[in-house]
Amino acid sequence: MDKPELQKTIIKFFTLKKNPLDSDIHKFAEWLKMDADELENEIYEILSSFLYHGLFNEMIRSGKKGKINKEELEMGIKVEHEHTDNDEIAKRIALDHLTEDNKYYTKLKKMEEE
């Protein structure tokens, strides 16, 4: 299986199985006919890619300082819980949107009300 197909398969696995145990990962590796450590490295690569990229992180790495409105961020975290039950991931998604537009969630709320 090539790398893009493997990553799609891993993402599908996590889409269907929330919070798998280590034993589940090992069984999944067996099913894929690959070493469990190799599979775990692929999983870490997918997670780190998601967490590393994005407008907010690019801004931080470039040395720019942006102001994020705390109220907008709190609104954003609540909205992004639609996609995840993890507070840090919801915050990360919200920070990207707010880097793009510091009134993103106020505008979203207004648009949904109309």
VEXFITI-8842 format. One record per residue: x, y, z of N, C-alpha, C in turn. Coordinates in steps of 0.05 Angstrom, whole numbers, plus 5000, padded with zeros to 4 digits. Each point is the difference from the previous one (the first is absolute). Layout:
BEGIN
<<X, Y, Z>, <X, Y, Z>, <X, Y, Z>>
...
END
This chain:
BEGIN
<<5017, 4977, 5000>, <4983, 5023, 5000>, <5018, 5025, 5000>>
<<4994, 5018, 4982>, <5017, 5025, 4999>, <4992, 5018, 5024>>
<<5018, 5020, 5005>, <4997, 5017, 5023>, <4973, 5015, 5001>>
<<4991, 5013, 4978>, <4974, 5014, 5001>, <4977, 4981, 5006>>
<<5001, 4976, 4989>, <4978, 4981, 5005>, <5001, 4990, 5029>>
<<5024, 4996, 5010>, <5004, 4992, 5028>, <4988, 5021, 5019>>
<<5007, 5026, 4994>, <4990, 5021, 5017>, <4969, 5002, 4999>>
<<4988, 4996, 4976>, <4971, 5000, 4998>, <4988, 4978, 5017>>
<<5013, 4976, 4999>, <4991, 4977, 5015>, <5002, 5005, 5030>>
<<5022, 5013, 5009>, <5003, 5007, 5028>, <4979, 5019, 5009>>
<<4995, 5021, 4984>, <4980, 5020, 5007>, <4972, 4987, 5002>>
<<4994, 4982, 4981>, <4974, 4986, 5001>, <4998, 4983, 5025>>
<<5022, 4987, 5008>, <5000, 4984, 5024>, <4992, 5017, 5024>>
<<5013, 5024, 5002>, <4994, 5017, 5023>, <4973, 5013, 4998>>
<<4990, 5003, 4976>, <4973, 5011, 4997>, <4979, 4980, 5010>>
<<5006, 4974, 4997>, <4981, 4980, 5008>, <5004, 4990, 5029>>
<<5024, 5005, 5011>, <5006, 4989, 5027>, <5012, 5022, 5017>>
<<4983, 5012, 5017>, <5009, 5021, 5018>, <5017, 4989, 5022>>
<<5022, 5013, 5006>, <5018, 4992, 5022>, <5008, 4971, 5000>>
<<5012, 4990, 4978>, <5007, 4972, 5000>, <5022, 4994, 5021>>
<<4999, 4976, 5010>, <5021, 4991, 5019>, <5025, 4993, 4985>>
<<5022, 4998, 5014>, <5025, 4991, 4988>, <4996, 4973, 4986>>
<<4985, 4982, 5013>, <4996, 4974, 4989>, <4984, 5002, 4973>>
<<4982, 5020, 4998>, <4986, 5004, 4975>, <5019, 5009, 4978>>
<<5019, 5017, 5007>, <5020, 5009, 4980>, <5017, 4977, 4991>>
<<5007, 4982, 5019>, <5017, 4977, 4992>, <4984, 4981, 4982>>
<<4974, 4996, 5006>, <4984, 4983, 4983>, <4997, 5013, 4972>>
<<4997, 5026, 5000>, <4998, 5015, 4974>, <5026, 4997, 4984>>
<<5022, 5002, 5014>, <5026, 4996, 4987>, <5002, 4972, 4988>>
<<4991, 4980, 5015>, <5000, 4973, 4990>, <4983, 4998, 4975>>
<<4976, 5011, 5001>, <4982, 5000, 4977>, <5013, 5013, 4975>>
<<5015, 5022, 5005>, <5014, 5014, 4979>, <5026, 4985, 4991>>
<<5007, 4980, 5016>, <5025, 4985, 4995>, <5025, 5018, 5002>>
<<5000, 5015, 5022>, <5022, 5018, 5004>, <5008, 5000, 5030>>
<<5024, 5008, 5006>, <5009, 5002, 5027>, <4985, 5021, 5016>>
<<4992, 4994, 5024>, <4985, 5019, 5017>, <5014, 5026, 5004>>
<<5027, 5000, 5004>, <5015, 5024, 5004>, <4999, 5017, 4974>>
<<5001, 4987, 4978>, <4999, 5015, 4974>, <4973, 5013, 4997>>
<<4979, 4986, 5007>, <4972, 5011, 4999>, <4998, 5024, 5019>>
<<5010, 4997, 5024>, <4999, 5022, 5020>, <5015, 5024, 4989>>
<<5022, 4996, 4987>, <5015, 5023, 4988>, <4983, 5014, 4979>>
<<4985, 4985, 4984>, <4982, 5012, 4980>, <4978, 5016, 5014>>
<<4989, 4989, 5021>, <4979, 5014, 5016>, <5011, 5026, 5011>>
<<5024, 4999, 5011>, <5012, 5025, 5011>, <5005, 5020, 4978>>
<<5008, 4991, 4976>, <5005, 5018, 4978>, <4974, 5015, 4992>>
<<4978, 4985, 4999>, <4974, 5012, 4993>, <4992, 5021, 5021>>
<<5002, 4993, 5025>, <4993, 5019, 5022>, <5018, 5024, 5000>>
<<5026, 4996, 4997>, <5018, 5023, 5001>, <4996, 5018, 4976>>
<<4993, 4989, 4977>, <4995, 5016, 4976>, <4976, 5018, 5005>>
<<4979, 4989, 5012>, <4976, 5016, 5006>, <5007, 5022, 5020>>
<<5015, 4994, 5021>, <5005, 5019, 5021>, <5022, 5021, 4991>>
<<5017, 4993, 4982>, <5022, 5017, 4993>, <4991, 5022, 4980>>
<<4984, 4992, 4981>, <4992, 5018, 4979>, <4977, 5018, 5008>>
<<4992, 5018, 4983>, <4978, 5019, 5005>, <5010, 5028, 5003>>
<<4982, 5019, 4995>, <5007, 5028, 5000>, <5011, 5010, 5026>>
<<4989, 4991, 5022>, <5009, 5009, 5026>, <5029, 4992, 5005>>
<<5006, 4975, 4996>, <5027, 4990, 5004>, <5020, 5013, 4981>>
<<4992, 5004, 4975>, <5017, 5014, 4981>, <5007, 5028, 5009>>
<<4980, 5014, 5011>, <5004, 5027, 5011>, <5020, 4999, 5023>>
<<4996, 4981, 5018>, <5018, 4998, 5023>, <5029, 4994, 4991>>
<<5003, 4981, 4981>, <5027, 4993, 4991>, <5013, 5022, 4985>>
<<4984, 5018, 4987>, <5012, 5022, 4986>, <5008, 5023, 5018>>
<<4993, 4997, 5026>, <5008, 5021, 5020>, <4979, 5022, 5003>>
<<4978, 4998, 4985>, <4979, 5020, 5002>, <4984, 4995, 5025>>
<<4990, 5022, 5011>, <4982, 4998, 5024>, <4973, 5010, 4991>>
<<4981, 4983, 5003>, <4972, 5008, 4994>, <4985, 5001, 5025>>
<<4980, 5017, 5001>, <4983, 5002, 5023>, <4975, 4983, 4995>>
<<4995, 4982, 5019>, <4976, 4984, 4998>, <4981, 5008, 5022>>
<<4976, 5008, 4993>, <4980, 5009, 5019>, <4991, 4975, 5016>>
<<5002, 5002, 5027>, <4993, 4977, 5017>, <4971, 4992, 4997>>
<<4982, 5019, 4997>, <4971, 4994, 4997>, <4995, 4985, 4974>>
<<5014, 5009, 4979>, <4997, 4986, 4974>, <5011, 4972, 5002>>
<<5023, 4997, 5013>, <5012, 4974, 5003>, <4981, 4981, 5016>>
<<4988, 5010, 5021>, <4982, 4983, 5016>, <4976, 4992, 4983>>
<<4989, 5019, 4984>, <4979, 4993, 4981>, <5009, 4979, 4981>>
<<5024, 5004, 4989>, <5011, 4981, 4980>, <5003, 4972, 5011>>
<<5011, 4998, 5024>, <5004, 4973, 5012>, <4973, 4986, 5003>>
<<4980, 5014, 5008>, <4973, 4988, 5002>, <4990, 4991, 4973>>
<<5003, 5016, 4980>, <4991, 4993, 4973>, <5016, 4976, 4989>>
<<5026, 5000, 5004>, <5017, 4979, 4989>, <4996, 4974, 5014>>
<<4987, 5000, 5023>, <4994, 4974, 5013>, <4980, 4984, 4983>>
<<4989, 5013, 4980>, <4984, 4986, 4980>, <5017, 4979, 4986>>
<<5026, 5005, 4998>, <5018, 4982, 4985>, <5016, 4982, 5018>>
<<5003, 5006, 5025>, <5017, 4985, 5018>, <4990, 5003, 5029>>
<<5007, 4980, 5016>, <4994, 5004, 5029>, <5025, 5006, 5015>>
<<5022, 5006, 4986>, <5025, 5007, 5012>, <5003, 5030, 5000>>
<<5003, 5011, 5025>, <5002, 5029, 5003>, <5023, 5013, 4984>>
<<5023, 4987, 5001>, <5024, 5011, 4987>, <4997, 5000, 4970>>
<<4988, 4979, 4988>, <4996, 5000, 4971>, <4979, 5021, 4992>>
<<4979, 5002, 5016>, <4980, 5021, 4995>, <5013, 5028, 5001>>
<<5017, 5004, 5020>, <5014, 5026, 5002>, <5018, 5004, 4976>>
<<5014, 4979, 4992>, <5018, 5003, 4977>, <4985, 5007, 4974>>
<<4977, 4988, 4996>, <4984, 5007, 4976>, <4990, 5029, 5002>>
<<4990, 5007, 5024>, <4990, 5028, 5004>, <5023, 5020, 4996>>
<<5024, 4995, 5009>, <5022, 5018, 4997>, <5006, 5005, 4970>>
<<4999, 4979, 4984>, <5004, 5003, 4972>, <4979, 5018, 4987>>
<<4975, 4996, 5007>, <4979, 5017, 4990>, <5003, 5029, 5009>>
<<5007, 5004, 5025>, <5003, 5027, 5010>, <5025, 5014, 4989>>
<<5020, 4985, 4992>, <5023, 5012, 4988>, <4993, 5010, 4972>>
<<4982, 4986, 4987>, <4990, 5009, 4974>, <4982, 5024, 5002>>
<<4982, 5000, 5021>, <4981, 5021, 5004>, <4994, 5002, 5030>>
<<5008, 5022, 5013>, <4998, 5001, 5029>, <4971, 5003, 5010>>
<<4981, 5002, 4982>, <4972, 5000, 5008>, <4985, 4977, 4987>>
<<5015, 4979, 4994>, <4989, 4977, 4985>, <4974, 4989, 5013>>
<<5001, 4995, 5026>, <4977, 4988, 5013>, <4976, 5019, 5004>>
<<5006, 5025, 5004>, <4978, 5020, 5001>, <4986, 5001, 4973>>
<<5015, 5000, 4978>, <4989, 5001, 4973>, <4985, 4974, 4995>>
<<5011, 4977, 5008>, <4987, 4974, 4996>, <4973, 5000, 5014>>
<<4999, 5009, 5025>, <4976, 5000, 5015>, <4979, 5018, 4986>>
<<5008, 5023, 4991>, <4982, 5019, 4987>, <4989, 4987, 4974>>
<<5018, 4987, 4985>, <4992, 4987, 4975>, <4980, 4978, 5006>>
<<5004, 4984, 5021>, <4982, 4978, 5007>, <4973, 5010, 5009>>
<<5000, 5024, 5013>, <4975, 5012, 5009>, <4983, 5010, 4977>>
<<5013, 5008, 4979>, <4986, 5012, 4976>, <4989, 4978, 4983>>
END
